Amino acid sequence: TELYTAAAHILLYGDAAEFVRQNNRKTELTRRMSVFFNILDELAFPIIAMRGIAPVYTFLLDDIRRELFNRTDTVPTDETLKHWLKIYANINRTRLDEYCDSIRRRQYLEEQEVSA
């Protein structure tokens, strides 16, 4: 949306340099979000699948922030990280549900073996 707004302003008022700056900013933001998603895959995927995103806020946000800084040399605000976490959970809902289902299926089978 910001990119389209910038493009419209450039067409109306002319400042191509601003369009380039907006595009670069959007590209960098997308890269950081992608790195954040990779970190979540590595550190928090099972937790998000089994318990939701709230425990990640409580217990892992500092670790994720530290790892994001190590990989991108930047740290978004807590609100931005929380927003990205919600996006991650929505985008990966099917994978998260499949993981949760497989764990519950395995637990059920183990319980059946013990009781048999």
C-alpha positions as CSV (number, residue, x, y, z in Angstrom):
1,T,0.0,0.0,0.0
2,E,2.8,2.4,0.9
3,L,4.5,1.7,-2.4
4,Y,1.3,2.4,-4.4
5,T,0.8,5.6,-2.5
6,A,4.3,6.7,-3.2
7,A,3.9,5.8,-6.9
8,A,0.7,7.9,-7.0
9,H,2.4,10.9,-5.4
10,I,5.3,10.6,-7.8
11,L,2.9,10.7,-10.7
12,L,1.1,13.7,-9.3
13,Y,4.0,15.7,-7.8
14,G,7.1,14.2,-9.4
15,D,10.0,13.0,-7.0
16,A,11.3,9.7,-8.4
17,A,14.0,9.6,-5.7
18,E,11.2,9.2,-3.1
19,F,9.7,6.3,-5.0
20,V,13.1,4.6,-5.1
21,R,13.5,5.2,-1.3
22,Q,10.0,3.8,-0.6
23,N,10.8,0.7,-2.8
24,N,14.1,0.1,-1.0
25,R,12.4,0.5,2.4
26,K,9.7,-2.0,1.4
27,T,12.3,-4.5,0.1
28,E,14.3,-4.3,3.3
29,L,11.2,-4.7,5.5
30,T,10.2,-7.7,3.5
31,R,13.7,-9.2,3.9
32,R,13.6,-8.6,7.7
33,M,10.2,-10.2,7.9
34,S,11.4,-13.2,5.9
35,V,14.4,-13.6,8.3
36,F,12.0,-13.4,11.2
37,F,9.8,-16.1,9.8
38,N,12.9,-18.3,9.3
39,I,13.8,-17.8,13.0
40,L,10.3,-18.7,14.0
41,D,10.5,-21.9,12.0
42,E,13.8,-22.8,13.8
43,L,12.9,-21.7,17.4
44,A,9.1,-21.5,17.9
45,F,7.2,-23.6,15.3
46,P,6.3,-26.5,17.7
47,I,5.3,-24.0,20.4
48,I,3.1,-22.0,18.1
49,A,1.5,-25.2,16.7
50,M,0.7,-26.7,20.2
51,R,0.2,-23.6,22.3
52,G,-0.4,-20.7,20.1
53,I,1.5,-17.4,19.8
54,A,1.0,-16.2,23.4
55,P,3.9,-18.3,24.9
56,V,6.2,-17.0,22.2
57,Y,5.4,-13.4,23.4
58,T,6.1,-14.4,27.0
59,F,9.1,-16.7,26.8
60,L,10.9,-16.4,23.4
61,L,10.6,-12.8,22.2
62,D,13.9,-11.8,23.7
63,D,15.7,-14.8,22.1
64,I,14.0,-14.1,18.7
65,R,14.9,-10.4,19.0
66,R,18.5,-11.3,19.7
67,E,18.7,-13.7,16.8
68,L,17.0,-11.2,14.4
69,F,19.6,-8.6,15.4
70,N,22.4,-11.1,14.7
71,R,21.1,-11.8,11.3
72,T,19.9,-8.4,10.1
73,D,21.6,-5.9,12.4
74,T,18.3,-4.4,13.3
75,V,15.6,-4.9,15.8
76,P,12.0,-3.9,15.1
77,T,9.7,-2.7,17.9
78,D,8.0,-5.2,20.1
79,E,4.7,-4.3,18.4
80,T,6.1,-5.0,15.0
81,L,7.4,-8.3,16.1
82,K,4.0,-9.2,17.6
83,H,2.3,-8.1,14.3
84,W,4.7,-10.3,12.3
85,L,4.1,-13.2,14.7
86,K,0.4,-13.0,14.0
87,I,1.1,-12.8,10.2
88,Y,3.3,-15.9,10.5
89,A,0.6,-17.8,12.4
90,N,-2.0,-17.0,9.8
91,I,0.2,-17.7,6.8
92,N,1.4,-21.0,8.2
93,R,-2.0,-22.1,9.7
94,T,-2.2,-25.3,7.6
95,R,1.4,-26.4,8.5
96,L,0.8,-25.6,12.2
97,D,-2.5,-27.6,12.2
98,E,-0.9,-30.5,10.4
99,Y,2.0,-30.6,12.9
100,C,-0.4,-30.4,15.9
101,D,-2.6,-33.2,14.4
102,S,0.5,-35.4,13.9
103,I,1.6,-34.9,17.5
104,R,-1.9,-35.7,18.9
105,R,-2.2,-38.7,16.7
106,R,1.2,-40.0,17.9
107,Q,0.2,-39.4,21.5
108,Y,-3.1,-41.2,21.0
109,L,-1.3,-44.2,19.5
110,E,1.2,-44.3,22.4
111,E,-1.7,-44.2,24.9
112,Q,-3.4,-47.1,23.1
113,E,-0.2,-49.2,23.2
114,V,0.2,-48.6,26.9
115,S,-3.4,-49.5,27.7
116,A,-3.3,-52.6,25.5
